[in-house]
Amino acid sequence: MTSVTRSRRQVRLSRKLGLALTPKAVKHFEKRPYPPGEHGRARRRTESDYAVRLREKQRLRAQYMLREKQLLKVYENARKQAGLTGEVMVEDLETRLDSLVLRAGFGRTILQARQHVTHRHILVDGKIVDRPSFRVKPGQTIQVKPKSQATVPFQVAAAGAHRDVLPTLPGYLDVALEKLSATLTRQPKRSEVPVTCDVQMVVEYYAR
């Protein structure tokens, strides 16, 4: 899949879900803030409870770029933990390595952050980790490996070029952007995580 095709798909998905998934999608979404397709401009019919829950589940999946099987596993694990299942789900997802690479500003989109990880550019406590789903623990430090720091994409990131399109840096991350280094200082709280989703609807979708 080419980058252009992928970008178009993300724009279309953004309009379908009602939120911009990438910086490029923002402008398109502002021009066409309605679902894609010939009936997109028409007034949306009253949605069923199932449709609302399904959309919220798809929103959460899209923002973390997860497969259905992955999100279901997160739900099953969260259900066994103390606390509200939906909040536990998001707090767990937020500790994924690709999520934190994005939040730190090392990448511009979740896809780019994931590629940084899979292409072995990212260290966790000094060791290369190439699994985007790796869960970072409080106290651990993620950093772009020294050899990669000299490349253009990371020089751009170190200059703060992505901060204009990313949410405000969350309180659970301590970032030294010029050093391309970030430490997860504590477990994220749902209220701080910059994800647009009614997590209770997601829980209800899976619990049906």
Secondary structure, DSSP 8 states (H G I E B T S, - for coil): --HHHHHHHHHHHHHHHTS--SHHHHHHHHH--S-SSTTTTS------HHHHHHHHHHHHHHHHT--HHHHHHHHHHHHTSSS-HHHHHHHHHTTBHHHHHHHTTS-SSHHHHHHHHHTT-EEETTEE---TT-B--TT-EEEE-HHHHTSHHHHHHHTTTTTTTS----TTEEEEGGGTEEEE-S---GGGS-----HHHHHHHHH-
